[in-house]
Amino acid sequence: MISAGRNRFFRDFREAPHRPLFSAAILCAMLTVAWWPLGARLGLPSPGLEPLIVWHAHELIFGFAGAAIGGYLLTALPGWTGQPPVRGNVLKALLMFWVSERLAMALASYVPNTLLVTLNAGYFLLLAGIIGHQPLSTGVYRKLGFPVAVVAFAMGEVLFLRATLIGSPWVSLSMVQPLLIGLIVLMVSIGTRAIPAFTQNWLALNRCGTRASQSSAMSVVSAQALLVIAIVTKLIGQHDIAYVAMIGAGLALLWNMRGWQSLSALTNPLLAALHLAFFWLPFGLMVVGVSRLAPAIYPMADALQAITIGGMSGLIMAISGRAAAHTKSGDMRANPGFTVGFLLVWIATWIRLAAPIFPGQSLEVLAAAIWPAAWIAFALGFLPALTGPLRRPVLSGRRHWELAEISKAERMR
């Protein structure tokens, strides 16, 4: 009986990409900060890649965010192409690449450099191949920008690792900001489409008189163009231009959010998480830009936490948590684990940002302790999404007109 239940769990677990890959992201989020820097204060053995700040940055960007990117893109892929979701052996191979990378990075001092780089690039290259194959075979060419972005991410990871492995970790650290800006470009592409759409559906379901306007194509394109300029100018050493471009991108994104009905959405925990997490992106871009141009105001290294803790991790939590929010009635409702987890991430972000304002108060340690607690709470809330029948679509409930039709049919019985 136990063996049959275990086999059914693993079979269900491999039936949809959001189950293993979002789970991998959650696990990585818990362990990365818990192991370092928090683990160093508890006497835990250090990861194998040194300096440890490079390992920490690598795992957050390529491990945590990398798994979440794969989970989202593969979950969205059937909706783009009309093809069945990726499952079975292909999904297992992708997950094994990701797990092998994490183990190799943890034991980096014992792993040959060539193998270390190959394993790390392998996950993103396989992911890009999977994402690119279906749009090519079905003629959905407008989605080919996503596999191109994933390949670019693989190239960035190779360069990041190579710099540290040849003894130039400062070069790896100088790449963190361009890589984060590249992640923001991807998050903007996803968030500016999904958030107003989810919000409008909820407003219609609740018969609100307001309407969430769709993102302005001009403001989104302007923000992404400025972000690309920031990446290029950072790489060629024109830092002041890069930070001015980041401030401009932040302003464009804030302008784009003006019609999203964010205040109304705050009454719904699922939507509140999306709106609040996305807000950290323009806010973080502007704070980072100002901290470079006026360094006496606020330290730039601390300003980046608004993007990483608040924006990146907040959006990953807000989007992946929707997979566990389905109800029998067809709508979506946040469970306690989701709500507690997101609140703790929000609190951790503010505490971390307050650390340089109140030095000597160990606020960095407090924020680092709250972070894994947030992801443990979220993981408990995510458990219903791991087994049982799949609900389609995974990340959204039924549209308002579908629920209206169901209600009408029930009244006519």
C-alpha positions in Angstrom: 0.0 0.0 0.0 2.8 2.4 1.0 4.8 1.5 -2.1 1.8 2.1 -4.4 1.2 5.5 -2.8 4.8 6.4 -3.2 4.8 5.3 -6.9 1.6 7.3 -7.5 3.2 10.4 -5.9 6.3 10.3 -8.1 4.2 9.6 -11.2 2.0 12.6 -10.5 5.0 14.7 -9.6 6.4 14.2 -13.1 3.2 14.8 -14.9 3.6 18.6 -15.1 6.7 20.8 -15.2 5.5 23.2 -12.4 5.6 20.5 -9.8 9.3 19.5 -9.9 10.7 22.8 -11.1 8.8 25.1 -8.7 9.6 22.7 -5.9 13.3 22.9 -6.9 13.1 26.7 -6.7 11.4 26.6 -3.3 14.0 24.2 -2.0 16.9 26.3 -3.4 15.4 29.5 -1.8 15.3 27.9 1.6 18.8 26.3 1.5 20.8 29.0 -0.3 20.4 31.7 2.4 20.1 29.2 5.2 23.5 27.7 4.3 25.2 31.0 3.7 25.3 33.6 5.2 23.1 32.3 8.0 24.8 28.9 8.3 28.2 30.5 8.8 27.0 31.9 12.1 25.8 28.4 13.1 29.1 26.7 12.3 27.9 24.8 9.2 30.5 23.7 6.6 30.9 26.2 3.8 30.0 25.6 0.2 32.8 24.5 -2.1 33.0 27.5 -4.3 34.9 30.5 -3.0 34.6 33.3 -2.3 31.2 32.5 -0.7 29.5 35.6 -2.0 30.1 34.3 -5.6 28.4 31.0 -4.7 25.6 32.8 -3.0 25.0 35.1 -6.0 25.3 32.1 -8.4 22.8 30.0 -6.6 20.2 32.8 -6.2 20.4 33.8 -9.9 21.0 30.6 -11.7 19.7 28.0 -9.2 16.7 29.6 -7.6 15.6 31.9 -10.5 16.7 29.3 -13.1 14.4 26.6 -11.7 11.5 29.1 -11.5 12.1 30.4 -15.0 11.9 26.8 -16.3 8.8 26.0 -14.3 7.0 29.1 -15.6 8.0 28.8 -19.3 7.2 25.1 -19.5 3.9 25.6 -17.8 3.0 28.4 -20.2 4.2 26.5 -23.2 1.0 24.4 -23.9 -1.1 27.6 -23.9 1.2 29.1 -26.5 1.4 26.1 -28.8 -1.6 23.9 -28.1 0.7 21.0 -27.5 0.7 18.6 -24.4 2.8 19.7 -21.5 6.4 18.5 -21.1 6.4 15.4 -18.8 8.1 12.1 -18.2 11.7 11.4 -19.2 12.4 14.8 -20.7 11.2 16.5 -17.6 13.2 14.1 -15.5 16.4 14.8 -17.5 15.9 18.5 -17.0 15.5 18.1 -13.3 18.5 15.9 -13.0 20.6 18.5 -14.7 19.4 21.1 -12.2 20.1 18.8 -9.2 23.5 17.8 -10.5 24.4 21.5 -10.9 23.5 22.2 -7.3 25.5 19.3 -6.0 28.5 20.3 -8.2 28.4 23.8 -7.0 28.2 22.7 -3.3 31.3 20.5 -3.9 33.0 22.8 -6.4 36.4 22.3 -4.9 36.2 18.6 -5.8 34.7 18.8 -9.2 36.8 19.5 -12.4 36.2 22.9 -13.8 35.2 21.7 -17.2 32.5 19.4 -15.7 31.3 22.1 -13.4 30.8 24.5 -16.3 29.2 21.8 -18.5 26.7 20.8 -15.9 25.7 24.4 -15.2 25.2 25.3 -18.9 23.4 22.0 -19.6 20.3 22.9 -17.7 19.6 26.1 -19.6 20.6 24.7 -23.0 18.2 21.7 -22.6 15.5 24.1 -21.3 16.1 26.4 -24.4 15.8 23.4 -26.7 12.5 22.2 -25.2 11.0 25.7 -25.2 12.2 26.4 -28.8 11.1 23.2 -30.3 7.3 23.5 -29.9 7.0 27.1 -31.2 9.1 26.2 -34.2 7.1 23.1 -34.9 3.7 24.9 -34.5 4.6 28.2 -36.1 4.3 30.3 -32.9 7.4 32.3 -33.9 6.6 35.3 -31.6 7.5 33.2 -28.6 11.0 32.4 -29.8 12.4 35.3 -27.8 12.1 33.2 -24.7 14.5 30.4 -25.8 16.9 33.0 -27.0 16.8 34.6 -23.6 17.5 31.3 -21.9 20.5 30.6 -24.2 21.8 34.1 -23.3 21.4 33.1 -19.7 23.4 30.0 -20.3 26.2 32.1 -21.8 26.1 34.5 -18.9 26.4 31.6 -16.5 29.4 30.2 -18.3 31.2 33.6 -18.2 30.2 34.1 -14.6 31.7 30.7 -13.5 34.7 30.9 -15.7 35.8 34.2 -14.3 35.8 32.8 -10.7 37.4 29.5 -11.8 40.4 31.3 -13.4 40.9 33.4 -10.3 39.0 36.6 -11.1 35.9 36.5 -8.8 35.6 40.3 -8.9 34.8 39.9 -12.6 32.0 37.5 -11.7 30.6 39.9 -9.1 30.7 42.7 -11.6 28.4 40.6 -13.8 25.7 40.4 -11.1 24.0 43.6 -12.0 23.8 43.0 -15.7 22.4 39.5 -15.0 19.8 40.9 -12.6 18.8 43.5 -15.2 18.4 40.7 -17.7 16.1 38.9 -15.3 14.1 42.0 -14.9 13.6 42.2 -18.7 12.1 38.7 -18.5 10.0 39.4 -15.4 8.7 42.6 -17.1 7.7 40.5 -20.2 5.7 38.1 -18.0 4.4 40.5 -15.3 3.0 43.2 -17.6 0.9 40.7 -19.4 -0.2 38.4 -16.6 -0.9 40.8 -13.7 -3.4 43.2 -15.4 -5.1 40.1 -17.0 -5.5 38.3 -13.7 -6.7 41.5 -12.0 -9.3 42.2 -14.7 -10.6 38.7 -14.4 -11.0 39.1 -10.7 -12.7 42.5 -11.0 -15.2 41.0 -13.5 -15.9 38.0 -11.3 -16.7 40.4 -8.4 -18.7 42.7 -10.6 -16.6 45.7 -9.7 -17.3 48.9 -11.6 -13.5 49.4 -12.2 -11.4 47.9 -15.0 -7.7 47.0 -15.0 -6.2 48.4 -18.1 -3.8 46.3 -20.1 -0.2 47.3 -20.1 0.8 50.1 -22.5 2.9 48.6 -25.2 4.9 51.9 -25.5 5.8 52.1 -21.8 6.7 48.4 -21.7 8.9 48.6 -24.8 10.5 51.8 -23.5 11.3 50.2 -20.2 12.8 47.1 -21.8 14.8 49.2 -24.3 16.2 51.2 -21.4 17.0 48.0 -19.5 18.9 46.6 -22.5 20.8 50.0 -22.7 21.7 49.6 -19.0 23.1 46.1 -19.6 25.2 47.1 -22.6 26.5 50.3 -21.0 27.3 48.4 -17.8 29.3 45.9 -19.8 31.3 48.5 -21.7 32.0 50.5 -18.5 29.7 53.5 -19.1 28.2 53.1 -15.6 26.6 56.5 -15.2 24.6 56.1 -18.4 23.5 52.6 -17.2 22.2 53.9 -13.9 20.3 56.8 -15.6 18.8 54.2 -17.9 17.7 52.1 -14.9 16.0 55.1 -13.3 14.2 55.8 -16.6 13.1 52.2 -16.9 11.8 52.3 -13.3 9.7 55.4 -14.1 8.4 53.8 -17.3 7.3 50.7 -15.3 5.6 52.8 -12.6 3.7 54.7 -15.3 2.7 51.4 -16.8 1.2 50.3 -13.5 -1.0 53.3 -13.1 -4.1 51.6 -14.6 -3.7 48.2 -13.0 -6.2 48.9 -10.1 -3.5 47.9 -7.6 -5.3 49.4 -4.6 -8.4 47.3 -5.3 -6.3 44.3 -5.9 -4.8 44.5 -2.4 -8.0 43.0 -0.9 -7.2 39.7 -2.7 -4.0 38.1 -1.3 -3.1 36.3 -4.6 -3.3 39.6 -6.6 -1.8 41.7 -3.8 1.3 39.5 -3.9 1.7 40.0 -7.7 1.2 43.8 -7.5 3.4 44.3 -4.5 6.2 42.1 -5.8 6.1 43.8 -9.2 6.3 47.2 -7.5 9.7 46.3 -6.1 11.1 46.2 -9.7 10.7 49.9 -10.6 11.3 50.9 -7.0 14.5 48.9 -6.9 15.7 50.1 -10.3 15.3 53.7 -9.2 16.9 53.2 -5.8 19.9 51.4 -7.3 20.3 54.2 -9.9 20.1 57.0 -7.3 22.5 55.2 -5.0 25.1 55.1 -7.7 24.6 58.8 -8.8 24.4 60.0 -5.1 26.2 57.3 -3.1 26.0 59.3 0.2 22.2 58.7 0.2 22.1 54.9 0.4 24.6 52.1 -0.3 24.1 50.5 -3.7 24.8 46.9 -2.5 21.9 47.2 -0.1 19.6 48.8 -2.7 20.0 45.7 -4.9 18.1 43.8 -2.2 14.9 45.5 -3.3 15.2 43.8 -6.6 16.4 40.4 -5.4 14.4 39.8 -2.2 11.4 42.0 -3.0 11.0 41.8 -6.7 12.6 38.6 -8.0 11.7 36.3 -5.0 8.4 38.0 -4.5 7.2 37.4 -8.1 8.5 33.8 -8.1 6.4 33.2 -5.0 3.4 35.1 -6.2 3.3 33.3 -9.6 4.2 29.8 -8.5 1.8 29.9 -5.5 -1.1 30.2 -7.9 -0.7 26.6 -8.8 -1.9 25.6 -5.3 -4.7 28.1 -5.1 -7.4 26.3 -7.1 -10.8 25.6 -5.5 -13.6 23.2 -6.4 -15.7 26.1 -7.6 -13.2 27.0 -10.2 -12.0 30.3 -8.7 -8.7 30.8 -6.9 -8.0 31.5 -3.3 -4.8 32.0 -1.4 -4.1 29.4 1.3 -2.6 30.3 4.7 0.9 29.1 3.7 1.0 31.4 0.7 -0.2 34.4 2.7 2.2 33.8 5.6 5.1 33.1 3.2 4.6 36.3 1.1 4.1 38.5 4.2 7.4 37.2 5.6 9.2 37.9 2.4 7.7 41.4 2.3 8.9 41.9 6.0 12.3 40.5 5.3 12.7 42.9 2.4 12.0 46.0 4.5 14.2 44.7 7.3 17.1 44.1 4.9 16.7 47.6 3.4 16.6 49.1 6.8 20.0 47.5 7.8 22.2 50.3 6.5 20.0 53.0 8.1 20.3 51.3 11.6 23.8 49.9 11.7 24.8 47.6 14.5 21.4 46.1 15.0 22.0 42.8 13.2 19.2 43.4 10.8 20.9 41.5 8.0 20.9 38.4 10.2 17.2 38.9 11.1 16.3 39.2 7.4 18.3 36.2 6.6 16.5 34.2 9.3 13.1 35.3 8.2 13.8 34.4 4.5 13.9 30.5 5.0 11.0 30.7 7.4 9.0 32.4 4.6 9.8 29.7 2.1 9.0 26.9 4.6 5.6 28.4 5.2 5.1 28.8 1.4 6.3 25.2 0.8 3.6 23.9 3.1 1.0 25.8 1.2 2.4 24.6 -2.1 1.9 20.9 -1.2 -1.6 20.6 -2.7 -0.1 21.5 -6.1 2.2 18.5 -6.1 -0.2 15.6 -6.5 -3.6 14.7 -7.7 -5.4 15.6 -11.0 -3.9 18.5 -12.9 -6.0 21.6 -13.1 -5.8 23.5 -16.4 -4.8 26.3 -16.7 -2.3 25.8 -14.0 -1.7 29.5 -13.0 -5.2 30.9 -13.4 -8.7 30.0 -12.5 -11.7 30.0 -14.8 -12.5 33.1 -16.7 -15.3 35.3 -15.4 -17.6 34.3 -18.3 -17.0 30.6 -17.8 -18.1 30.9 -14.2 -21.1 32.9 -15.2 -22.1 30.2 -17.6 -21.7 27.5 -15.0 -23.8 29.5 -12.5 -26.5 30.0 -15.1 -26.6 26.3 -15.9 -26.9 25.4 -12.3 -29.9 27.8 -11.8 -31.7 26.2 -14.8 -31.5 22.7 -13.4 
